Amino acid sequence: MLRTYKNNFLLKIILDFMPKVIYNKITKGTRKTTNHERKVNPMLNKFLVAGRMTADPEIKTVGDNRLCKFTIACERPKRKGEEKTETDFFTCTAWNRNADVVVDWFGKGDIITLVGAVHINQYEKNGEKRNSTEVKVEEIHFSGGKKNNNTNAGSDEEPLF
């Protein structure tokens, strides 16, 4: 069954891509291309970061939408000769369902992995032009737990799962 599935899957891929390429080469310039046949934009704005929450997230309501702004800290690995690691702080913005997930499941010190897009906002303050960079959260992944120094795992106050 698996072999049949793989053969059908590969055949489907070949049939999906092959005729379009041949057809587009033959009829180039004779008709308008459809959305499906247009080239995909080669530019990509994806940002992947894993770090620790710097504070407990809070949710705000903006109109009908829910907004959660928070910061995560991500340590850079040490280089040769350096004594301390450097830490980068990323301001993140999550909307609606993503905001609910961040508020419900994460707190200060928790490890979180985010996938999103980087947005650079330009504004003027006291006549001076400024830029701020933020990550618009698209996906949230659970990576680990809290940074716990106490070793009371299995106690009644803190469940194992």
Contacts in CASP RR format, 6 or more apart in sequence:
PFRMAT RR
TARGET T0000
AUTHOR 0000-0000-0000
METHOD contacts of the structure
MODEL  1
MLRTYKNNFLLKIILDFMPKVIYNKITKGTRKTTNHERKVNPMLNKFLVA
GRMTADPEIKTVGDNRLCKFTIACERPKRKGEEKTETDFFTCTAWNRNAD
VVVDWFGKGDIITLVGAVHINQYEKNGEKRNSTEVKVEEIHFSGGKKNNN
TNAGSDEEPLF
20 37 0 8 1.000
24 33 0 8 1.000
24 37 0 8 1.000
45 117 0 8 1.000
45 118 0 8 1.000
46 115 0 8 1.000
46 116 0 8 1.000
46 117 0 8 1.000
47 114 0 8 1.000
47 115 0 8 1.000
47 116 0 8 1.000
47 117 0 8 1.000
47 118 0 8 1.000
47 135 0 8 1.000
48 113 0 8 1.000
48 114 0 8 1.000
48 115 0 8 1.000
48 116 0 8 1.000
49 72 0 8 1.000
49 74 0 8 1.000
49 90 0 8 1.000
49 113 0 8 1.000
49 114 0 8 1.000
49 135 0 8 1.000
50 74 0 8 1.000
50 111 0 8 1.000
50 112 0 8 1.000
50 113 0 8 1.000
50 114 0 8 1.000
50 143 0 8 1.000
51 72 0 8 1.000
51 73 0 8 1.000
51 74 0 8 1.000
51 75 0 8 1.000
51 111 0 8 1.000
51 112 0 8 1.000
51 113 0 8 1.000
51 143 0 8 1.000
52 72 0 8 1.000
52 73 0 8 1.000
52 74 0 8 1.000
52 109 0 8 1.000
52 110 0 8 1.000
52 111 0 8 1.000
52 112 0 8 1.000
52 147 0 8 1.000
53 70 0 8 1.000
53 71 0 8 1.000
53 72 0 8 1.000
53 106 0 8 1.000
53 107 0 8 1.000
53 108 0 8 1.000
53 109 0 8 1.000
53 110 0 8 1.000
53 112 0 8 1.000
54 70 0 8 1.000
54 71 0 8 1.000
54 72 0 8 1.000
54 73 0 8 1.000
54 89 0 8 1.000
54 108 0 8 1.000
54 109 0 8 1.000
55 70 0 8 1.000
55 71 0 8 1.000
55 107 0 8 1.000
55 108 0 8 1.000
56 107 0 8 1.000
56 108 0 8 1.000
57 68 0 8 1.000
57 70 0 8 1.000
57 102 0 8 1.000
57 103 0 8 1.000
57 106 0 8 1.000
57 107 0 8 1.000
58 68 0 8 1.000
58 103 0 8 1.000
59 66 0 8 1.000
59 67 0 8 1.000
59 68 0 8 1.000
59 99 0 8 1.000
59 100 0 8 1.000
59 103 0 8 1.000
60 66 0 8 1.000
60 67 0 8 1.000
60 68 0 8 1.000
60 69 0 8 1.000
61 67 0 8 1.000
65 95 0 8 1.000
65 96 0 8 1.000
66 95 0 8 1.000
66 96 0 8 1.000
66 99 0 8 1.000
66 100 0 8 1.000
67 93 0 8 1.000
67 94 0 8 1.000
67 95 0 8 1.000
67 99 0 8 1.000
68 93 0 8 1.000
68 94 0 8 1.000
68 95 0 8 1.000
68 98 0 8 1.000
68 99 0 8 1.000
68 102 0 8 1.000
68 103 0 8 1.000
69 91 0 8 1.000
69 92 0 8 1.000
69 93 0 8 1.000
69 94 0 8 1.000
70 91 0 8 1.000
70 92 0 8 1.000
70 94 0 8 1.000
70 102 0 8 1.000
71 89 0 8 1.000
71 90 0 8 1.000
71 91 0 8 1.000
71 92 0 8 1.000
72 89 0 8 1.000
72 90 0 8 1.000
72 92 0 8 1.000
72 112 0 8 1.000
72 114 0 8 1.000
73 87 0 8 1.000
73 88 0 8 1.000
73 89 0 8 1.000
74 87 0 8 1.000
74 88 0 8 1.000
74 89 0 8 1.000
74 90 0 8 1.000
75 85 0 8 1.000
75 86 0 8 1.000
75 87 0 8 1.000
75 88 0 8 1.000
76 85 0 8 1.000
76 86 0 8 1.000
76 87 0 8 1.000
76 88 0 8 1.000
77 85 0 8 1.000
78 84 0 8 1.000
78 85 0 8 1.000
90 134 0 8 1.000
90 135 0 8 1.000
91 132 0 8 1.000
91 133 0 8 1.000
91 134 0 8 1.000
91 135 0 8 1.000
92 114 0 8 1.000
92 134 0 8 1.000
92 135 0 8 1.000
92 136 0 8 1.000
92 137 0 8 1.000
93 134 0 8 1.000
93 135 0 8 1.000
93 136 0 8 1.000
93 137 0 8 1.000
94 101 0 8 1.000
94 102 0 8 1.000
94 137 0 8 1.000
94 140 0 8 1.000
95 136 0 8 1.000
95 137 0 8 1.000
98 137 0 8 1.000
98 138 0 8 1.000
98 140 0 8 1.000
101 140 0 8 1.000
102 112 0 8 1.000
102 137 0 8 1.000
102 140 0 8 1.000
105 142 0 8 1.000
106 112 0 8 1.000
107 146 0 8 1.000
109 146 0 8 1.000
109 147 0 8 1.000
110 144 0 8 1.000
110 145 0 8 1.000
110 146 0 8 1.000
110 147 0 8 1.000
111 143 0 8 1.000
111 144 0 8 1.000
111 145 0 8 1.000
111 147 0 8 1.000
112 140 0 8 1.000
112 141 0 8 1.000
112 142 0 8 1.000
112 143 0 8 1.000
113 140 0 8 1.000
113 141 0 8 1.000
113 142 0 8 1.000
113 143 0 8 1.000
114 135 0 8 1.000
114 137 0 8 1.000
114 139 0 8 1.000
114 140 0 8 1.000
114 141 0 8 1.000
115 137 0 8 1.000
115 138 0 8 1.000
115 139 0 8 1.000
115 141 0 8 1.000
116 135 0 8 1.000
116 136 0 8 1.000
116 137 0 8 1.000
116 138 0 8 1.000
116 139 0 8 1.000
117 135 0 8 1.000
117 136 0 8 1.000
117 138 0 8 1.000
118 133 0 8 1.000
118 134 0 8 1.000
118 135 0 8 1.000
118 136 0 8 1.000
119 133 0 8 1.000
119 134 0 8 1.000
119 135 0 8 1.000
119 136 0 8 1.000
120 131 0 8 1.000
120 132 0 8 1.000
120 133 0 8 1.000
121 131 0 8 1.000
121 132 0 8 1.000
121 133 0 8 1.000
121 134 0 8 1.000
122 129 0 8 1.000
122 130 0 8 1.000
122 131 0 8 1.000
123 129 0 8 1.000
123 130 0 8 1.000
123 132 0 8 1.000
124 130 0 8 1.000
152 158 0 8 1.000
153 160 0 8 1.000
154 160 0 8 1.000
END
